[in-house]
Amino acid sequence: MMSKGRFLGIDYGTKRIGLAISDENGQLAFPKEIILNDKDTFETIGNILKKENISEMVIGESVDFSGALNALSARIEVFILELKEKF
């Protein structure tokens, strides 16, 4: 059976971004690496997408203790738009 591709999980931060990759079935995720959030971020993500046969990305939300979206949420939305534009 041919693999459908894997998921890339992204935990966005203003200084660093955590990345995790799922197994072939998309059931479990395993830490991949922590990358700097800098000018090379999208190039690094693009290389991982190709190398790891990634078919979809999942980006975590940022909420406060009450469960409401917090100040970082707006930056995450911009990041998501940039990801969609580039990939």
Number of C-alpha atoms within 10 A of each C-alpha: 3 5 8 12 17 21 24 27 20 18 17 22 15 11 9 14 16 16 21 19 24 19 14 16 11 14 9 11 16 12 12 14 10 13 17 14 15 11 8 11 13 16 11 12 17 15 10 16 20 10 9 14 16 18 12 12 17 14 15 12 15 18 13 10 7 7 8 11 13 14 11 15 16 12 15 19 13 11 15 16 12 12 14 10 8 10 10
